Amino acid sequence: MQIILILMKPFKFLVSLLLIPLLLLTSAFAADSQAVPKKVLLVVRMEGKSLPIDQKIQQHLASRGYVVTLHSQYAPVDAAQDTDLVILSSTVRSRDLLGAYRNVTAPMLTWESDLLDDMGMTAKRADTDFGKVEKERYVWLVNAPHPLAAGLPAGALNVYEKPAAMNWGKPGLGAATIATVYGQPDKAVIFGYEKGATMDYESLAPARRVMFFLDNETFTNLSPSGLKLFDAAVDWAMGSH
């Protein structure tokens, strides 16, 4: 009997070792299943004709597990204090919004070039420091290793199914420039600032700030590569990478 008990001790020890990873995996799964979904505040012009496109963006982000609230540009900015990411759609009336969200400490993503100067993300000269190209299909990916590049290779990249408008800006020295208008390297269509980075002149980014190239109704025109870049912009801005 004593011999049996002695032989059983190593067996019990081995079983314990095998159970530890299983218990850790179970605990991790339980913690993940209880994770609170990230919240996105999508600021739009509710009265605009492009609202259905903003709603499609909302649906897409919801399908990725985010809780997305459509927020009128005329509603209080205070709602940004309780969110993980603020998105400023280009459907807003920029002359009414201006720099209302400039100092918000939540991460921010926009594709409205007319807001870039108001947000301190570029200098102030229209068509020189920010603007729009009317018909383009390709971008030039210049910073492939960066998470904002979505793992895509450097070089010419087809981001739209058919030629359409792209917003661009000329970022400050503190930015990571990811892509430019094809053939126009001075016009960045995807760039981002880390929190604390110098943006235009002496403006410091209160949190991550990202510019993307969409226009009012081009989200549904994104190619598969364009959609990957969009998702990467959302994830990086929010701090998921």
C-alpha positions, -999 to +999 in steps of 0.1 A: +000+000+000+028+023+009+045+016-024+013+024-043+010+058-026+047+066-034+041+058-071+009+079-071+026+111-060+045+117-093+013+109-112-006+135-092+022+161-098+021+154-135-017+158-136-013+191-118+012+203-143-011+194-172-041+212-155-024+245-150-024+256-187-060+245-190-070+266-160-051+296-173-067+292-207-102+290-191-095+321-170-083+341-200-113+330-221-137+341-193-119+374-189-121+380-227-157+371-229-165+398-203-144+425-220-162+457-225-166+466-262-148+498-273-170+528-279-169+550-310-185+584-314-192+590-351-198+628-355-219+635-386-244+660-401-277+643-393-295+665-418-272+658-447-280+636-478-249+615-471-262+602-437-269+567-452-232+563-459-223+573-423-249+547-412-230+521-433-198+530-416-216+526-383-228+492-393-194+481-405-177+491-372-205+474-353-198+442-372-162+444-359-174+445-323-174+483-317-203+501-301-209+531-324-231+561-317-240+585-344-236+620-329-248+653-345-221+678-351-244+703-333-248+682-302-225+689-272-188+679-275-190+665-239-200+631-253-164+627-264-153+624-228-169+590-225-157+573-257-126+554-269-125+570-303-140+601-320-145+600-357-153+632-376-170+624-408-165+646-439-203+649-440-201+676-413-205+712-422-169+721-414-174+758-411-199+752-383-177+726-365-143+742-369-120+732-339-147+721-315-130+688-310-094+700-311-086+696-275-106+664-269-083+639-251-099+609-268-081+595-299-095+609-331-099+600-368-112+622-396-114+623-433-125+660-436-096+679-450-112+712-442-110+704-405-073+696-405-061+732-399-088+737-372-076+705-355-040+717-356-031+687-378-018+708-408-012+745-415-040+767-427-037+773-464-064+756-484-052+737-515-016+740-502-017+725-467-049+705-472-074+698-499-090+673-522-083+655-554-115+649-574-108+616-592-082+592-580-080+554-575-045+547-564-024+558-534+014+554-529+020+534-498+053+547-484+055+533-448+046+497-451+061+486-417+037+509-398+005+493-383-015+520-402-004+503-434-025+472-425+003+448-435+001+458-472+032+461-493+048+495-502+042+509-536+011+517-557-021+505-542-056+504-556-079+517-528-111+525-547-132+503-570-135+533-593-119+567-594-134+591-567-125+620-545-097+618-519-090+642-491-054+649-483-032+670-460+004+681-455+012+669-420+037+684-396+071+668-388+058+648-359+035+627-381+039+592-395+030+595-432+017+562-445+004+570-480+002+598-505-018+606-536-003+586-564+023+607-582+019+636-557+042+628-527+035+662-510-002+652-505-006+627-477-038+607-477-031+587-446-010+600-417-011+598-379+003+615-348+011+597-316-001+613-284+022+642-276+037+644-311+042+679-326+015+686-352+014+719-370+038+745-355+038+739-317+004+721-314+008+688-295-015+659-302-038+654-271-041+618-281-036+598-313-048+617-344-053+601-378-062+615-412-078+591-438-086+598-474-123+592-477-149+617-490-186+620-481-198+590-501-167+569-509-168+544-481-188+520-502-164+524-530-134+511-510-115+482-525-106+452-503-072+469-497-089+502-490-111+486-464-081+470-447-065+504-445-097+519-430-099+492-404-062+497-396-068+534-392-096+528-367-077+502-347-044+522-345-062+555-336-079+536-308-047+522-296-053+486-305-018+484-321 
